Amino acid sequence: MQLPLVSTLTPAEIEEDPLELMDEIDALKKERDAAILAHFYVDGDLQDIADFTGDSLKLARDATRVPNSTIVFCGVHFMGESAKILSPEKTVLMPDLQAGCSLAESCPADRLASFQAELRAKGHDFQTVAYINTSAEVKSLCDWIVTSGNAREIIDRVPADKEILFVPDQHLGRYLSSVTGRPMILWPGSCMVHEVFSIQDLLRAKRNHPESLVLAHPECPANILEIADVIGGTEKMRKYVASLPEKKTFLVATEANMIHPLMKIAPQHEYIPVPGIMTSTGETCACNRCPHMARNTLQKVRDCLKHRKPEIVWQPYFSHAQDVLKRSLLE
């Protein structure tokens, strides 16, 4: 007699039909009075079900305008924190609280506080400008918060007689220093995704596509930015490709999921992701995918709506970060 097959997979490992998941999510959104916010770096299927998509600046602003009582934030932890800080009366859920950020992790609050004290002891008179890719605790120690979309504007608001300590992204800070003419003390952090782009692969791709244009995020190292035709955050990339009606080929040097919103807004173009390089072996790889953003899945969105967790819970230090976030992003 043939025994029936018994699956050894756990429920979490069983692949579910994406369309059925989307239907479940739509029903749960209505039931929970929820809106979904999704960053451009999460998978395309999550962007497609979201009520709001965008970069960090747009989504932070969207979080304050959402009429729903619950926000599900498909992104990384600091984004969910910022949404809660700017809309404390709302319930803010995240599909996976383990979705962190290498930039945020490179600048712990205690180390920043020690470094600030050290600089002051040496007579430096400075303001601290933090990239939004930082924890709420770090934001509470800063004078300004910037995104790639508003950084130049904010740097211009720092008094000319003050030095600037820029944390945590050294590449973005170096780029901003070059375009604004403001010297900066740079924290030695970097984004794991933008750090790994291979200059050799980019040059090879340019040789294979001589008419192509390079789109690069300012988090990329200087050797990548030197070859770029357009340097800007995700929103600037979208606006640029949409402004060109004739078909172009773009080499995209940022998180590979960014190609999804580029194709949606300007489908006439061809988009080629720039591969990364594994520093340990020298081999090229798909390192231009953020493992933290990849923690967001349809299943986890459904589950967090169903169970109303994981939730970003208000912390005492959020109030200290609230003033600087509002001043920098909303005013």
C-alpha positions as CSV (number, residue, x, y, z in Angstrom):
1,M,0.0,0.0,0.0
2,Q,1.4,3.4,-0.9
3,L,1.4,5.8,2.0
4,P,0.3,9.4,1.5
5,L,3.0,12.0,1.2
6,V,3.4,14.1,4.3
7,S,4.9,17.6,4.0
8,T,7.7,18.4,6.4
9,L,7.5,22.2,5.6
10,T,6.5,24.6,8.4
11,P,3.6,26.9,7.5
12,A,6.1,29.8,7.2
13,E,8.0,27.9,4.5
14,I,5.1,27.0,2.4
15,E,4.9,29.2,-0.7
16,E,1.5,31.0,-0.9
17,D,-0.1,32.3,-4.0
18,P,0.8,36.0,-4.4
19,L,-2.6,37.0,-5.8
20,E,-4.4,35.3,-3.0
21,L,-2.1,37.1,-0.5
22,M,-2.9,40.5,-2.2
23,D,-6.6,39.8,-1.9
24,E,-6.2,38.9,1.8
25,I,-4.1,42.1,2.4
26,D,-6.8,44.3,0.7
27,A,-9.5,42.8,2.9
28,L,-7.4,43.2,6.1
29,K,-6.5,46.8,5.2
30,K,-10.2,47.7,5.2
31,E,-10.8,45.7,8.4
32,R,-7.9,47.3,10.2
33,D,-8.3,50.8,8.8
34,A,-4.7,50.6,7.5
35,A,-2.6,52.2,4.8
36,I,0.6,50.6,3.4
37,L,3.7,52.7,2.8
38,A,6.5,51.1,0.7
39,H,10.0,52.3,0.0
40,F,11.3,52.1,-3.6
41,Y,13.8,49.4,-2.4
42,V,11.3,46.8,-1.4
43,D,10.2,44.2,-4.0
44,G,7.9,45.3,-6.8
45,D,4.9,43.3,-5.6
46,L,4.9,45.2,-2.3
47,Q,5.2,48.5,-4.2
48,D,2.2,47.5,-6.3
49,I,-0.1,46.9,-3.3
50,A,1.1,50.0,-1.4
51,D,-1.1,53.1,-0.9
52,F,2.0,55.3,-0.9
53,T,5.4,54.6,-2.4
54,G,8.5,56.8,-2.4
55,D,11.8,57.7,-1.0
56,S,12.5,58.4,2.7
57,L,11.5,62.1,2.5
58,K,8.3,61.5,0.7
59,L,7.2,58.6,2.9
60,A,8.0,60.5,6.1
61,R,5.7,63.3,4.9
62,D,3.1,60.8,3.7
63,A,3.0,59.3,7.2
64,T,1.7,62.6,8.6
65,R,-1.0,62.8,5.9
66,V,-2.4,59.3,6.1
67,P,-6.0,59.4,7.2
68,N,-6.0,55.8,8.4
69,S,-5.4,54.9,12.1
70,T,-2.8,52.3,11.2
71,I,0.3,52.4,9.0
72,V,2.1,49.4,7.7
73,F,5.6,50.5,6.8
74,C,7.4,48.3,4.2
75,G,11.0,49.4,4.6
76,V,13.6,49.3,7.3
77,H,13.5,50.0,11.0
78,F,14.5,53.6,11.1
79,M,11.7,54.4,8.6
80,G,9.1,52.9,10.9
81,E,10.5,54.8,13.8
82,S,10.3,58.1,11.9
83,A,6.7,57.4,10.9
84,K,5.8,56.8,14.6
85,I,7.7,59.9,15.7
86,L,5.9,62.1,13.2
87,S,2.5,60.5,13.8
88,P,2.5,59.3,17.4
89,E,-1.2,58.9,17.5
90,K,-1.1,56.2,14.8
91,T,-0.4,52.5,15.2
92,V,2.7,51.8,13.1
93,L,3.4,48.2,12.1
94,M,6.3,46.7,10.3
95,P,6.4,43.4,8.5
96,D,9.8,42.5,10.1
97,L,11.4,44.5,12.9
98,Q,14.7,42.8,12.0
99,A,14.9,44.8,8.8
100,G,17.7,47.1,9.9
101,C,20.2,49.3,8.0
102,S,24.0,49.0,7.8
103,L,24.3,52.8,7.9
104,A,22.2,53.1,11.0
105,E,24.2,50.3,12.7
106,S,27.5,52.0,11.8
107,C,26.7,54.9,14.1
108,P,25.5,53.9,17.6
109,A,24.1,56.7,19.8
110,D,26.7,56.1,22.6
111,R,29.6,56.4,20.2
112,L,28.2,59.5,18.5
113,A,27.7,61.2,21.9
114,S,31.3,60.4,22.9
115,F,32.6,61.7,19.6
116,Q,30.6,64.9,19.9
117,A,31.9,65.5,23.5
118,E,35.4,64.9,22.2
119,L,35.0,67.4,19.4
120,R,33.6,70.0,21.8
121,A,36.5,69.4,24.3
122,K,38.9,70.2,21.4
123,G,37.1,73.5,20.8
124,H,35.0,72.7,17.8
125,D,31.8,74.7,17.4
126,F,29.6,72.5,15.2
127,Q,26.2,71.3,14.3
128,T,25.4,67.7,13.7
129,V,23.7,66.8,10.5
130,A,22.4,63.2,10.3
131,Y,21.3,61.3,7.3
132,I,17.8,59.9,7.9
133,N,19.3,56.4,7.8
134,T,20.0,56.6,11.6
135,S,18.2,55.4,14.7
136,A,15.8,57.6,16.6
137,E,18.3,57.7,19.5
138,V,20.9,59.1,17.1
139,K,18.5,61.6,15.7
140,S,17.8,62.9,19.2
141,L,21.5,63.9,19.4
142,C,21.4,65.9,16.1
143,D,20.6,69.4,14.9
144,W,19.3,68.5,11.4
145,I,18.1,65.4,9.6
146,V,18.6,65.1,5.8
147,T,17.5,62.8,3.1
148,S,19.1,62.5,-0.3
149,G,16.2,64.6,-1.5
150,N,16.5,67.6,0.8
151,A,20.2,67.5,1.8
152,R,21.5,70.5,-0.1
153,E,18.6,72.6,1.1
154,I,19.3,71.6,4.8
155,I,23.1,72.1,4.5
156,D,22.4,75.7,3.4
157,R,20.4,76.2,6.6
158,V,23.4,75.5,8.8
159,P,24.9,78.8,10.0
160,A,28.1,79.6,8.0
161,D,30.1,80.1,11.3
162,K,29.4,76.5,12.4
163,E,31.4,73.5,11.5
164,I,29.4,70.5,10.2
165,L,29.6,67.0,11.7
166,F,27.9,64.7,9.1
167,V,26.8,61.3,10.1
168,P,26.8,58.4,9.2
169,D,27.4,58.2,5.5
170,Q,30.9,59.3,4.5
171,H,30.2,59.0,0.8
172,L,27.0,61.2,0.9
173,G,28.8,63.6,3.2
174,R,31.8,63.9,0.8
175,Y,29.4,64.5,-2.2
176,L,27.5,67.1,-0.3
177,S,30.7,68.9,0.8
178,S,31.8,69.0,-2.9
179,V,28.5,70.5,-4.2
180,T,27.9,72.9,-1.3
181,G,31.5,74.0,-0.7
182,R,31.0,73.3,3.1
183,P,33.8,71.4,4.8
184,M,32.6,68.6,6.9
185,I,33.8,66.3,9.6
186,L,32.7,62.9,8.3
187,W,31.6,59.8,10.3
188,P,33.2,56.7,8.6
189,G,29.9,54.9,7.8
190,S,28.7,53.5,4.5
191,C,25.7,51.7,3.0
192,M,26.5,48.0,2.4
193,V,24.5,48.1,-0.9
194,H,26.1,51.2,-2.4
195,E,29.6,50.3,-1.2
196,V,29.9,47.1,-3.3
197,F,29.4,48.4,-6.8
198,S,32.2,47.3,-9.0
199,I,33.9,50.1,-11.0
200,Q,35.2,47.4,-13.4
201,D,31.7,46.1,-14.1
202,L,30.4,49.7,-14.5
203,L,33.1,50.5,-17.1
204,R,32.5,47.2,-18.9
205,A,28.8,47.9,-19.0
206,K,29.5,51.4,-20.4
207,R,31.7,49.9,-23.1
208,N,29.0,47.4,-24.0
209,H,26.4,50.2,-24.0
210,P,28.3,53.3,-25.2
211,E,25.2,55.4,-25.5
212,S,24.0,54.6,-22.0
213,L,23.6,57.0,-19.1
214,V,24.7,56.1,-15.5
215,L,22.2,56.9,-12.7
216,A,24.0,56.8,-9.3
217,H,22.8,57.4,-5.8
218,P,25.1,59.8,-3.8
219,E,25.6,57.0,-1.3
220,C,28.0,55.4,-3.9
221,P,31.7,55.8,-3.5
222,A,33.5,58.6,-5.3
223,N,34.9,56.4,-8.1
224,I,31.3,55.5,-9.1
225,L,30.0,59.1,-8.9
226,E,32.9,60.3,-11.1
227,I,31.5,58.2,-14.0
228,A,27.8,59.0,-13.3
229,D,25.8,61.2,-15.7
230,V,23.1,61.8,-13.1
231,I,23.7,61.8,-9.3
232,G,20.6,61.9,-7.1
233,G,18.3,60.2,-4.8
234,T,15.5,57.9,-5.9
235,E,13.0,60.7,-6.5
236,K,15.4,62.6,-8.6
237,M,16.1,59.5,-10.7
238,R,12.4,59.0,-11.3
239,K,11.9,62.6,-12.4
240,Y,14.9,62.5,-14.7
241,V,14.0,59.4,-16.6
242,A,10.4,60.6,-16.9
243,S,11.7,63.8,-18.5
244,L,13.2,62.0,-21.5
245,P,10.6,60.9,-24.1
246,E,13.1,59.2,-26.4
247,K,14.3,55.7,-25.5
248,K,17.5,55.6,-23.5
249,T,19.5,52.9,-21.8
250,F,20.3,53.5,-18.2
251,L,22.9,51.8,-16.0
252,V,21.4,52.0,-12.5
253,A,23.8,52.2,-9.5
254,T,21.5,51.8,-6.6
255,E,19.4,49.1,-5.0
256,A,18.1,46.9,-7.9
257,N,14.4,47.2,-6.9
258,M,14.6,50.8,-7.9
259,I,14.2,49.6,-11.5
260,H,10.6,48.8,-10.7
261,P,9.4,52.4,-10.1
262,L,11.6,53.6,-13.0
263,M,9.9,51.2,-15.4
264,K,6.5,52.2,-14.1
265,I,7.1,55.9,-14.6
266,A,9.1,55.7,-17.9
267,P,8.7,52.3,-19.5
268,Q,10.1,53.5,-22.8
269,H,13.7,53.1,-21.5
270,E,15.9,50.1,-20.8
271,Y,17.3,49.8,-17.3
272,I,20.4,47.7,-16.5
273,P,21.4,47.1,-12.8
274,V,25.1,47.7,-12.1
275,P,26.4,44.5,-10.4
276,G,28.3,44.5,-7.2
277,I,31.5,42.8,-6.2
278,M,32.3,40.5,-3.3
279,T,35.3,41.9,-1.6
280,S,36.2,38.6,0.0
281,T,36.6,36.8,-3.4
282,G,36.5,39.5,-6.0
283,E,33.5,37.8,-7.7
284,T,30.6,39.8,-9.0
285,C,27.3,39.1,-7.5
286,A,23.8,40.5,-6.9
287,C,25.1,42.5,-3.9
288,N,23.0,45.4,-5.1
289,R,20.0,43.9,-3.3
290,C,19.5,45.1,0.3
291,P,19.1,42.0,2.5
292,H,17.2,44.1,5.1
293,M,14.7,45.4,2.5
294,A,14.2,41.9,1.3
295,R,12.8,40.9,4.8
296,N,9.6,42.6,3.7
297,T,7.3,40.0,2.0
298,L,3.7,39.7,1.1
299,Q,3.3,37.0,3.7
300,K,4.7,39.2,6.5
301,V,2.5,42.2,5.4
302,R,-0.5,39.9,5.7
303,D,0.6,38.5,9.0
304,C,1.3,41.9,10.6
305,L,-2.1,43.2,9.6
306,K,-3.8,40.0,10.8
307,H,-2.0,40.0,14.2
308,R,-1.4,43.7,14.6
309,K,2.3,43.2,15.3
310,P,5.3,43.8,15.2
311,E,4.5,47.3,16.3
312,I,6.8,50.3,16.6
313,V,6.2,51.3,20.3
314,W,6.8,54.9,21.5
315,Q,10.1,55.3,23.3
316,P,11.0,58.1,25.7
317,Y,13.8,59.4,23.4
318,F,11.4,59.7,20.5
319,S,10.3,63.1,21.9
320,H,13.8,64.4,21.6
321,A,14.0,63.2,17.9
322,Q,10.5,64.7,17.1
323,D,11.6,68.3,17.1
324,V,14.6,67.8,14.8
325,L,12.6,65.6,12.4
326,K,9.7,68.1,12.1
327,R,12.0,71.0,11.6
328,S,14.1,69.2,9.0
329,L,11.5,67.3,7.0
330,L,8.2,69.1,7.5
331,E,9.1,72.8,7.7
